[in-house]
Amino acid sequence: MTTFDCLLQHLKQERGTISNTSLTSLFQFITLATLLKNDIILVEPSLSPMSDPPLVLSPAITAFLSVGCSISPAEVSGAWSLLKDVIWSGGITIGVGLLWETHGTRRGVAEYLLYPPSHLCLHPNCQRRTKGMTLKKAAQTHTVLFTLTKGPCVAKSVHLYCQTCEIDYHHNYSVFKGQRTYYEHQPDNIQVADHVFIEKSVIELFRTAMDFSWTSAMNCAKL
C-alpha cells in the first residue's frame, strides 16, 4: 500500500471531517505557513538550526494563521505540529502546466475548458430542461486561448446540442436555425475565430493601447 493509499484509508475512517471548509482551511494553512517561513525563522533564537522547523509558532504568526485559515489558535498549533516538516521542506508544489500539454491533449482534456454557461438547455419550454436532463450530445475541438499571464494556451471548446429544441450551445453564443444569439452575460473568454479565444483582460489591454498610445491592431497582436 502506498503512502497515498494510507492517507485515503485514514480519511475514509473519518468521512465527517472532509468538507469544502476543512480542506480549504488545510490547504490555506500549508500555503500561508510556507510563505511565512522567513518570518518564522526571524523570531527564533539565533542558534536555532534553520534546517529544522520550530516546535511552536510565535503568537503573532499563530494569530494570523488562525484568522487567515478560519481555525482556532489551538487548531493552528495542532496543524503545525502535524505538518511542520512538510511546510519546512517547501510545502505543496503543484506544477501541472506541462501535464496538460504532455498528457492532456491526446486524452481529450485541457487546462482551459470552454463550455457553454449551462449543461441544461436554456429554452424555457424545453422538455429536457423540465425533466432536469442535461445535454449529452457534444462536439469538442482543441483551440488556442490567448491569456494575459501565460500567453497562448491549449484549450478545449465544447459545443452542447439540444436534440429537442435543435439549439447548439457554444461558449459565447447559441445557434438556432443558423441564427447566432450571444448570451446576455458573457464569460471571461471571447471567441474571435473558429479555433481562437482571447481573454477579456487581453482585449482590454488592446483597447487601452489603442486609446492612449494609438497602437495599431497589428502592433497589438505583437505585444
N, C-alpha and C positions, 0 to 999 in steps of 0.2 A: 504494500500500500504506500503510495506516495505521500509527501507532506501535504499536498493539496487535498488528497482524499481524506486524510486525517482531519484536516480543517473542516471539510464538508460534513464528515460524520459527527464532529462535535457540534456543528451548527444545527444539524438535524435533531439532536437531542434537546436543543433549546430553541425550537422554532419561534417561540413567542418573543424572542429578543431581536428577531430580524424584521426590520421595518425601514421605510424610507428615512425616517427621522434618525434612527440609530446608526444606519450605515452612513448617512450624510455626516453625522457628528464624528464618526470614526475616521472617515477619510479627511474631513476637515481638520481633525486633531493632528493626524500624521503630516498633512501638508503644512499647517501653520508651525508646528513644532520643528519640522525640518528647516523651515525658513528662519526660525529664531535660534538656530544652533549657535551662531556667533554671540548673540546676546546672552545665551545660557552660559557659554564659556566665560564671558566677560566678568560675571559676578561670582565665579568660582574662585577659591583660593589659588594663589599664584603657582603653588606646587602641585595642583591637581593635574593629573595626566589628561591631555586633550583627547587622547585616543579612547578614553572610557567615558561614558555618559554619567553625569552625577546621579546619585541615588534619589535626590529630591530636587524639585524645581524651586526657584525663588518665588516669594509671594506675588511679585508683580507679574511674572510670567504665568503663574498659576491663575491669577485673577483674569488675565487677558484670555487665556485658553478656555477658561470657564465661560466667559461671556461669548467669545467667538465661536465656540462649539455647542453652546446651549446645554452645558452639563455643569454639575456641581463641582466645587473645588476638590471634594473627596473623590469624585469620578476622574478628575484630572490626574490626581495622584495615582489612582489605580491604573489608569490608561498609560501613564508614563512608566510605571513600574513594569507593565507588561510589554510595552512597545518601544522602550527607550533604545534598545540595541538596534532595532530596525531603523528608527529615526536617525540615530547617530551614524549609521552606515550610509545614509543618503536618502532615507525614506523610500517611497514607492516611485520607481522610474517607469513611466509608461511611454514608450516610443512606438507608436503604431503607424507613423506616417508611411514608411516603406512597406508595411504589411499590405496596405491597400493596393499598391502598385504591383507588388511581387506576387501576392496570392489572391487578391480580391477580384481583379478583372476577369480572370479565366474561370472564376467560380460564380460570376454573376453578381458580385457585391461591390460596393464602392463607398468611399468615405462620405461623400455627399449624395444624399438620396433626394431626388427632386420629384416628389409625389404630388398629386392633386391635394387640395386642402382637406378632403374627407374621403374615407373609404365607402361612404354611402352616397347614393345618387342624391343630388341636390334639388331635383324637381319635387315640388311639394306634393304632387299627386302620384308619385311613383309607387307602384305596388311593392317593389322590392324594399324601398325605404320604409313603407308602412309595416312590413314584416320584420324590419331590422336586419335585412340580408345585405351583407357587404358585397362590393363589386369584386369579382374574381377574374373577369376576362381582362388580361393586361398585356400591354406591349411595352417592351423596355429597350432602350438604346443607351450606349455609352456616349457621353458628351464631355465637353470641356467647360469647366466653371472657372471664370477669372475672378480671383479674390484679391482683396487689398493687402492682406498679410502674407499669404502663401503663393501668390501669383496664380498661374494656371494649374488647376487640379482636375483629376479624373472624377467624373460624376456619373450618376445613372439617372436618366429621365424615364419615368414610368407613366404610361397613359392607362387609365382605367375606363372601361366601356360598360355602359348600362345597356344590356340587351333588351330590356323592357321599353325604355324611353329612347333608345338609339342615340344616346348622348355620349360623346367621347370626352373624358375629363383629362386635361393636361395640367401642368404645374401652374401656369398663369391664366389659363382660359379653358373654356369648354367649347365643343364644336357640335352643332346640331344641324343636319342637312346642309353642310357646307358653310354655315354661318358661325363665325367665331365670336364668342362673348367673353370679355375679360371679367374676372372676379372683382367685386367691389373692394375687397381688401386684398391687396397684392402681397405676395411673400417677399422675402429679402433678396431673392434671386430672380432676375428677369431674363427671359429667353429673347435673344436678339437674332438668332439664326437657327436653322434646323438642329444643329448639334452644338450650339454655343449659348452659354448662360453667363451673365455678369452680375456680380453682387451690386446691390444698390449703393453701397459705400464707394465702389469704383466709379459708378455713374456720377455720383455726387462730386467726386474728385475731378472728373472730366468737366462737369458743369462749372465748377469753381475756377478751374484753369482757363476755360473759355471766357468766363465773365470778367475775371480780374487780370489775366495776363494775355488775353487774346490768343491763346493757344489754339492751333487748328486741330481738327478732328484727327488728322493724320499724325500730328505730333503727340496728341493724347494717347494714341494707340502705341506709341513708342515709349511711354512712360514706364 
